[in-house]
Amino acid sequence: MSQSNDPIAAVATPAGRGALAILRISGHDLGHIATRLIGRLPDARNATYCRVIGIENETIDNAIVIYFRGPQSFTGEDVLEIQTHGGAVIIREVMRAAIAAGARQARPGEFSERAFLNGKLDLIQAEAVADLIESSTTLSARLAQNSLSGRFSQQVNSIVESLKSIHIQLEATIDFPDEELPPLVLSELTERTNEVAIELTRLIQQAEQGARIRAGLNIVIIGRPNVGKSTLLNVLAGEDRAIVTSEAGTTRDVLSIDVELGGLLATFHDTAGLRDTENAIEQEGVRRAKQKIEQADAALFVVTTDYDELNDYVADLTIPVFKIRNKIDLDALDVMLEPRPTGAYLQISAKHELGIDLLHTAVANYFNIDGDADNTFLARERHLVELLTAEEALAFGHRALFQASPELGAEQLRLAMRALGTLTGEYTNEDLLGDIFSTFCIGK
């Protein structure tokens, strides 16, 4: 894989006005660029107060500059970080001067890509950098930090090392093709492979939970007109977002809000009441509601009586359904939560904000949001694909195949190791790296 260490530069702080802005430069031998910009190369790892010089030798700003000598830096190369005042004109002129001095504009994610190529991060950790920046809840930030610290990678590497050990032992038996595997060796290889397969399944379950937390939940609120769907949305939002009236069919379009549930970002979608109607606009609202149901991870089915004409329709849904008996204040019922295998049953009063905490609890418990956060990590779709590929490679009768064809058994182990190696970046290609790092922000 080709690798370049020519100097790259980018603004590492968001665009706009602020107290400070940071320009980051990385590459091999930054002495000439530092001399052109600030008159000299500062001492490593010391904050140095400098005058930043522009293209016309004018003073752009007085800044704090920190020099990190490679490989003791984020990218593994020499790095200059120039902290200026946060005016857009100032940082633009410093960037122009850096390019004139020999740097080029960095591509999105190129700093993290160089950190990966220089062995400072593996691919999972590099992706965790972007996930940490994009985290929208405390929990997602915590799980991204778990991945960045290497917890995800350590579990993957542990499985790879176990597979390598089994593979080596199995390959040794292939040197004697006319001899069957000794019973003790066959039993040992089978037991060890079974243990690795179980460990991999456990890791996949953790990754699936992490992927759900990373993506968030899409939860659609459905029901007949006038059962209190919009009132429930407003309570969840903590403000009046949807129009609430006594007239049936007020909601015609989909209205969405984001709510944090136990650290997980959930997007709730208020939809038009599901009924047959002659009103063309309401018909379109019903169509959009059903379309949103098809895209949802779960549904809040709001009713006001035990029997509801939509019961049969909801029973056919393939997503979890939380059936909510609303307006219990009118029937003198108590709040309650009854977990069910496919969701939950709740009794609440959205108008009086009774039982809303139980709704939070029901969703969090069903999706295991409050699991062991210390041993969970954010995962991407790419991670799940490679983990499932490895699991599929190990999905064979271990004892039978090892005994009948050790060569084929060894190949299955190799395929599993290859998938896991692709996960961490041990095996990769430029197209994969381009797909991953192009989604990063410039300057990271």
C-alpha positions as CSV (number, residue, x, y, z in Angstrom):
1,M,0.0,0.0,0.0
2,S,1.4,3.4,-1.0
3,Q,2.1,5.8,1.8
4,S,3.2,9.5,1.6
5,N,4.5,11.6,4.4
6,D,4.5,14.9,2.5
7,P,3.4,17.8,4.8
8,I,-0.4,18.2,5.1
9,A,-2.3,21.0,6.8
10,A,-5.8,21.5,7.9
11,V,-7.9,23.5,10.4
12,A,-8.8,21.2,13.3
13,T,-11.5,23.4,14.8
14,P,-15.0,24.1,13.5
15,A,-15.5,27.0,11.1
16,G,-16.8,30.3,12.5
17,R,-15.7,32.7,15.1
18,G,-14.4,31.6,18.5
19,A,-11.8,32.3,21.1
20,L,-9.2,30.0,19.5
21,A,-8.6,28.1,16.3
22,I,-6.1,25.3,15.7
23,L,-4.2,24.6,12.5
24,R,-2.5,21.2,12.4
25,I,0.4,20.4,10.1
26,S,1.9,16.8,9.8
27,G,4.7,15.3,7.7
28,H,8.3,14.5,7.5
29,D,10.9,17.2,8.6
30,L,8.7,20.3,9.3
31,G,11.8,22.5,10.0
32,H,11.5,24.5,6.8
33,I,7.8,25.1,7.2
34,A,8.2,26.0,10.9
35,T,11.0,28.5,10.0
36,R,8.8,30.1,7.3
37,L,5.8,30.4,9.5
38,I,7.2,31.2,12.9
39,G,10.9,31.8,12.4
40,R,12.2,28.6,13.9
41,L,11.3,25.0,14.9
42,P,10.3,25.2,18.6
43,D,11.4,22.7,21.3
44,A,9.4,19.5,21.2
45,R,6.4,19.2,23.5
46,N,6.6,22.8,24.8
47,A,4.0,25.5,24.3
48,T,5.9,28.3,22.6
49,Y,4.6,31.9,22.1
50,C,5.3,32.9,18.5
51,R,4.6,35.5,15.8
52,V,3.0,33.8,12.8
53,I,4.3,35.2,9.6
54,G,2.1,35.5,6.4
55,I,2.9,35.2,2.7
56,E,4.0,38.9,2.5
57,N,6.1,38.6,5.7
58,E,3.4,40.4,7.6
59,T,2.4,39.4,11.1
60,I,-0.9,37.4,11.0
61,D,-1.3,36.8,14.7
62,N,0.6,35.9,17.9
63,A,0.0,32.3,18.6
64,I,0.9,29.3,20.8
65,V,2.7,26.6,18.8
66,I,3.4,23.1,20.0
67,Y,5.8,20.8,18.1
68,F,5.5,17.0,18.4
69,R,8.5,15.2,17.1
70,G,7.6,11.9,15.4
71,P,6.9,9.2,16.2
72,Q,5.7,10.6,19.5
73,S,2.7,12.3,17.9
74,F,-0.9,11.4,16.9
75,T,0.1,10.7,13.3
76,G,3.5,9.2,14.1
77,E,5.1,12.0,12.0
78,D,6.4,15.4,13.0
79,V,3.4,17.6,13.9
80,L,2.9,21.3,14.4
81,E,-0.2,22.7,16.1
82,I,-0.7,26.4,15.8
83,Q,-3.2,27.9,18.2
84,T,-4.4,31.3,16.9
85,H,-7.3,33.6,17.8
86,G,-10.5,32.2,16.3
87,G,-11.2,34.7,13.6
88,A,-12.0,33.3,10.2
89,V,-9.7,35.7,8.4
90,I,-6.8,34.8,10.7
91,I,-7.0,31.1,10.3
92,R,-7.5,31.5,6.5
93,E,-4.3,33.5,6.3
94,V,-2.3,31.1,8.4
95,M,-3.6,28.2,6.2
96,R,-2.5,30.1,3.1
97,A,0.9,30.7,4.6
98,A,1.3,27.0,5.5
99,I,0.5,26.0,1.9
100,A,2.9,28.6,0.5
101,A,5.6,27.2,2.8
102,G,5.2,23.7,1.4
103,A,2.2,22.0,2.9
104,R,-0.9,20.9,1.1
105,Q,-4.5,20.8,2.1
106,A,-5.2,17.5,4.0
107,R,-8.0,15.2,2.7
108,P,-10.8,14.3,5.1
109,G,-9.5,11.9,7.7
110,E,-6.0,12.0,6.4
111,F,-4.4,12.6,9.9
112,S,-6.2,9.6,11.3
113,E,-5.3,7.6,8.2
114,R,-1.6,8.4,8.7
115,A,-1.9,7.4,12.3
116,F,-3.2,4.0,11.2
117,L,-0.6,3.6,8.5
118,N,2.2,4.5,11.0
119,G,0.9,1.9,13.5
120,K,-0.3,4.5,16.1
121,L,-3.9,3.1,15.8
122,D,-5.5,0.0,14.3
123,L,-8.5,0.5,12.0
124,I,-11.1,0.0,14.7
125,Q,-9.4,2.6,16.9
126,A,-9.1,5.0,13.9
127,E,-12.9,4.7,13.3
128,A,-13.5,5.3,17.0
129,V,-11.9,8.7,16.7
130,A,-14.6,9.8,14.3
131,D,-17.3,8.1,16.4
132,L,-16.1,10.0,19.5
133,I,-16.3,13.3,17.6
134,E,-19.8,12.5,16.3
135,S,-21.2,11.1,19.6
136,S,-24.5,12.7,20.5
137,T,-25.0,11.2,23.9
138,T,-22.8,10.5,27.0
139,L,-23.2,6.8,26.5
140,S,-22.1,6.8,22.8
141,A,-19.1,8.9,23.7
142,R,-18.2,6.5,26.5
143,L,-18.5,3.5,24.2
144,A,-16.5,5.2,21.5
145,Q,-13.8,5.8,24.0
146,N,-13.8,2.1,24.9
147,S,-13.1,1.3,21.2
148,L,-10.4,4.0,21.0
149,S,-8.7,2.6,24.1
150,G,-8.4,-0.7,22.3
151,R,-11.0,-2.8,24.2
152,F,-12.7,-3.9,21.0
153,S,-9.5,-4.6,19.3
154,Q,-8.1,-6.6,22.2
155,Q,-11.1,-9.0,22.1
156,V,-10.7,-9.4,18.3
157,N,-7.0,-10.0,18.6
158,S,-7.5,-12.5,21.4
159,I,-9.8,-14.6,19.2
160,V,-7.3,-14.3,16.3
161,E,-4.4,-15.6,18.5
162,S,-6.5,-18.5,19.6
163,L,-7.4,-19.4,16.0
164,K,-3.7,-19.1,15.0
165,S,-2.7,-21.5,17.7
166,I,-5.4,-24.0,16.6
167,H,-4.4,-23.5,12.9
168,I,-0.8,-24.2,13.6
169,Q,-1.6,-27.4,15.5
170,L,-3.9,-28.5,12.7
171,E,-1.5,-27.7,10.0
172,A,1.2,-29.9,11.7
173,T,-1.1,-32.9,11.4
174,I,-1.5,-32.3,7.6
175,D,2.1,-33.2,7.2
176,F,1.2,-36.8,7.8
177,P,-1.8,-37.2,5.5
178,D,-1.9,-41.0,5.8
179,E,-2.4,-40.9,9.6
180,E,-5.6,-40.0,11.4
181,L,-5.7,-37.4,14.1
182,P,-5.0,-39.0,17.4
183,P,-8.2,-39.1,19.5
184,L,-6.7,-36.8,22.2
185,V,-5.5,-34.3,19.6
186,L,-8.9,-34.4,17.9
187,S,-10.8,-33.8,21.1
188,E,-8.5,-30.9,22.1
189,L,-8.8,-29.2,18.7
190,T,-12.6,-29.6,18.8
191,E,-12.9,-28.2,22.3
192,R,-10.7,-25.3,21.6
193,T,-12.5,-24.4,18.4
194,N,-15.9,-24.7,20.1
195,E,-14.7,-22.3,22.8
196,V,-13.5,-19.7,20.2
197,A,-16.8,-20.0,18.4
198,I,-18.7,-19.2,21.6
199,E,-16.4,-16.3,22.4
200,L,-17.0,-15.0,18.9
201,T,-20.7,-15.2,19.3
202,R,-20.5,-13.3,22.5
203,L,-18.5,-10.6,20.8
204,I,-21.0,-10.3,18.0
205,Q,-23.8,-9.8,20.6
206,Q,-21.8,-6.9,22.1
207,A,-21.1,-5.5,18.7
208,E,-24.8,-5.6,17.7
209,Q,-25.7,-3.7,20.9
210,G,-22.9,-1.2,20.2
211,A,-24.1,-0.8,16.6
212,R,-27.7,-0.1,17.8
213,I,-26.4,2.5,20.2
214,R,-24.3,4.1,17.5
215,A,-27.2,4.3,15.0
216,G,-29.8,5.2,17.6
217,L,-33.4,4.0,17.5
218,N,-36.3,5.0,15.2
219,I,-39.5,4.7,17.1
220,V,-42.9,5.4,15.4
221,I,-45.9,6.5,17.4
222,I,-49.1,5.0,15.9
223,G,-52.7,4.6,16.7
224,R,-56.2,5.8,15.8
225,P,-57.0,9.5,15.7
226,N,-57.4,11.3,19.0
227,V,-55.8,8.7,21.3
228,G,-53.1,11.2,22.4
229,K,-50.2,10.4,20.1
230,S,-49.2,14.1,19.7
231,T,-49.6,14.8,23.4
232,L,-47.2,11.9,24.1
233,L,-44.7,13.3,21.6
234,N,-44.9,16.8,23.3
235,V,-44.3,15.2,26.7
236,L,-41.3,13.2,25.4
237,A,-39.9,16.4,23.7
238,G,-40.4,18.5,26.9
239,E,-42.1,21.2,24.8
240,D,-45.1,21.7,22.5
241,R,-43.9,20.4,19.2
242,A,-47.1,18.9,17.8
243,I,-50.5,20.6,17.5
244,V,-53.0,19.1,20.0
245,T,-56.8,19.6,19.6
246,S,-60.0,17.7,20.2
247,E,-60.5,17.4,16.4
248,A,-59.6,14.0,15.0
249,G,-57.1,13.9,12.2
250,T,-55.1,17.0,13.3
251,T,-51.8,15.3,12.5
252,R,-51.3,15.0,8.7
253,D,-47.5,14.7,8.3
254,V,-44.7,13.0,10.2
255,L,-43.2,15.1,13.1
256,S,-40.0,13.8,14.6
257,I,-38.0,14.6,17.8
258,D,-34.8,13.3,19.3
259,V,-34.8,12.1,22.9
260,E,-32.0,10.6,25.0
261,L,-33.1,7.4,26.6
262,G,-30.5,6.1,29.1
263,G,-27.7,7.4,26.9
264,L,-29.2,6.2,23.6
265,L,-30.5,8.6,21.1
266,A,-34.0,7.7,20.1
267,T,-35.9,9.5,17.4
268,F,-39.7,9.5,17.9
269,H,-42.0,10.0,15.0
270,D,-45.6,11.2,15.5
271,T,-47.8,10.0,12.7
272,A,-51.3,10.6,11.3
273,G,-54.0,8.5,12.9
274,L,-54.6,5.2,11.1
275,R,-58.1,5.1,9.7
276,D,-60.0,5.0,6.4
277,T,-60.8,8.5,5.3
278,E,-62.0,10.4,2.2
279,N,-59.8,13.4,2.9
280,A,-56.9,13.4,0.3
281,I,-54.5,15.1,2.6
282,E,-55.2,12.7,5.5
283,Q,-54.9,9.8,3.2
284,E,-51.4,10.9,2.3
285,G,-50.7,11.3,6.1
286,V,-51.8,7.7,6.6
287,R,-49.6,6.5,3.7
288,R,-46.6,8.3,5.2
289,A,-47.4,6.8,8.6
290,K,-47.3,3.3,7.2
291,Q,-44.1,4.0,5.3
292,K,-42.5,5.2,8.6
293,I,-43.6,2.0,10.3
294,E,-41.7,0.0,7.8
295,Q,-38.5,1.9,8.6
296,A,-38.9,1.9,12.3
297,D,-37.0,-0.2,15.0
298,A,-40.1,-0.2,17.3
299,A,-43.6,1.2,17.6
300,L,-45.5,2.9,20.4
301,F,-49.1,1.7,19.8
302,V,-51.3,4.2,21.6
303,V,-54.9,3.1,22.6
304,T,-57.5,4.3,25.0
305,T,-59.5,1.1,25.5
306,D,-58.6,-2.6,26.0
307,Y,-59.9,-3.5,22.6
308,D,-58.8,-1.4,19.6
309,E,-59.7,-1.9,16.0
310,L,-56.0,-1.8,15.1
311,N,-55.0,-4.7,17.3
312,D,-54.9,-7.2,14.3
313,Y,-52.9,-4.8,12.2
314,V,-50.3,-4.3,14.9
315,A,-50.1,-8.0,15.7
316,D,-48.8,-8.5,12.1
317,L,-45.9,-6.1,12.6
318,T,-42.4,-7.6,12.7
319,I,-40.9,-4.9,15.0
320,P,-41.2,-4.7,18.8
321,V,-44.5,-3.0,19.8
322,F,-45.1,-1.1,23.1
323,K,-48.8,-1.0,23.6
324,I,-49.7,2.1,25.6
325,R,-53.1,2.5,27.2
326,N,-53.3,6.2,27.4
327,K,-55.8,8.6,29.2
328,I,-55.9,6.3,32.3
329,D,-57.0,9.4,34.3
330,L,-60.4,9.2,32.6
331,D,-60.8,5.5,33.7
332,A,-59.2,5.8,37.2
333,L,-56.6,3.2,36.3
334,D,-53.1,3.0,37.8
335,V,-49.9,3.4,35.9
336,M,-48.2,0.1,35.1
337,L,-45.6,-1.6,33.0
338,E,-45.8,-5.2,31.9
339,P,-42.7,-6.4,29.9
340,R,-43.5,-8.7,27.0
341,P,-41.3,-10.8,24.7
342,T,-42.1,-8.5,21.7
343,G,-42.3,-5.2,23.6
344,A,-44.3,-4.2,26.6
345,Y,-47.8,-3.1,27.8
346,L,-48.1,0.2,29.7
347,Q,-50.8,2.3,31.3
348,I,-50.1,6.1,31.3
349,S,-51.6,9.5,31.1
350,A,-49.6,11.6,28.7
351,K,-51.7,14.7,29.5
352,H,-50.8,14.5,33.2
353,E,-47.3,13.1,32.5
354,L,-48.1,9.9,34.5
355,G,-46.0,6.8,33.7
356,I,-43.6,8.5,31.2
357,D,-40.7,7.2,33.3
358,L,-42.0,3.7,32.8
359,L,-42.0,4.2,29.0
360,H,-38.3,5.2,29.2
361,T,-37.6,2.1,31.3
362,A,-39.5,-0.2,29.0
363,V,-37.6,0.9,25.9
364,A,-34.2,0.9,27.7
365,N,-34.8,-2.6,29.2
366,Y,-36.0,-4.1,25.9
367,F,-33.0,-2.9,23.9
368,N,-30.6,-3.5,26.8
369,I,-29.5,0.1,26.8
370,D,-28.4,-0.1,30.4
371,G,-26.1,-3.1,29.9
372,D,-22.5,-3.3,30.9
373,A,-21.2,-0.1,29.4
374,D,-17.6,-0.8,30.5
375,N,-17.5,-3.9,28.3
376,T,-19.5,-2.6,25.3
377,F,-18.2,-0.5,22.4
378,L,-19.5,1.3,19.4
379,A,-19.6,-0.8,16.3
380,R,-20.2,-0.1,12.7
381,E,-21.9,-2.1,10.0
382,R,-18.5,-3.0,8.6
383,H,-17.5,-4.5,11.9
384,L,-20.7,-6.6,12.0
385,V,-20.1,-7.9,8.5
386,E,-16.6,-9.1,9.2
387,L,-17.6,-10.6,12.6
388,L,-20.5,-12.5,11.0
389,T,-18.2,-13.6,8.1
390,A,-15.8,-15.1,10.7
391,E,-18.7,-16.7,12.5
392,E,-19.9,-18.3,9.3
393,A,-16.4,-19.6,8.6
394,L,-16.5,-21.4,12.0
395,A,-20.0,-22.7,11.5
396,F,-19.1,-26.3,10.8
397,G,-19.0,-29.6,12.7
398,H,-15.6,-29.1,14.2
399,R,-14.8,-32.7,15.2
400,A,-16.3,-34.3,12.0
401,L,-14.4,-31.9,9.6
402,F,-11.1,-32.0,11.5
403,Q,-11.3,-35.8,11.3
404,A,-12.5,-36.1,7.7
405,S,-10.5,-33.3,6.1
406,P,-8.0,-31.4,8.3
407,E,-7.0,-29.4,5.2
408,L,-10.6,-28.0,4.8
409,G,-10.8,-27.4,8.5
410,A,-7.6,-25.4,8.3
411,E,-8.9,-23.4,5.4
412,Q,-12.1,-22.5,7.4
413,L,-9.9,-21.3,10.3
414,R,-7.9,-19.2,7.8
415,L,-11.0,-17.6,6.4
416,A,-12.2,-16.6,9.9
417,M,-8.8,-15.1,10.7
418,R,-8.8,-13.2,7.5
419,A,-12.2,-11.6,8.3
420,L,-11.1,-10.6,11.7
421,G,-7.8,-9.3,10.3
422,T,-9.7,-7.1,7.9
423,L,-11.7,-5.8,10.9
424,T,-8.6,-4.5,12.6
425,G,-6.8,-3.4,9.4
426,E,-4.2,-6.2,9.4
427,Y,-5.6,-7.0,5.9
428,T,-6.8,-4.0,4.0
429,N,-6.6,-2.2,0.7
430,E,-6.7,1.4,-0.5
431,D,-10.4,1.3,-1.5
432,L,-11.4,0.2,2.0
433,L,-9.3,3.0,3.6
434,G,-10.7,5.5,1.1
435,D,-14.3,4.5,2.0
436,I,-13.6,4.7,5.8
437,F,-11.5,7.9,6.1
438,S,-13.4,9.9,3.5
439,T,-16.3,10.1,6.0
440,F,-14.1,11.8,8.6
441,C,-14.0,15.6,9.0
442,I,-11.1,17.6,7.6
443,G,-8.4,18.1,10.2
444,K,-9.0,14.7,11.9
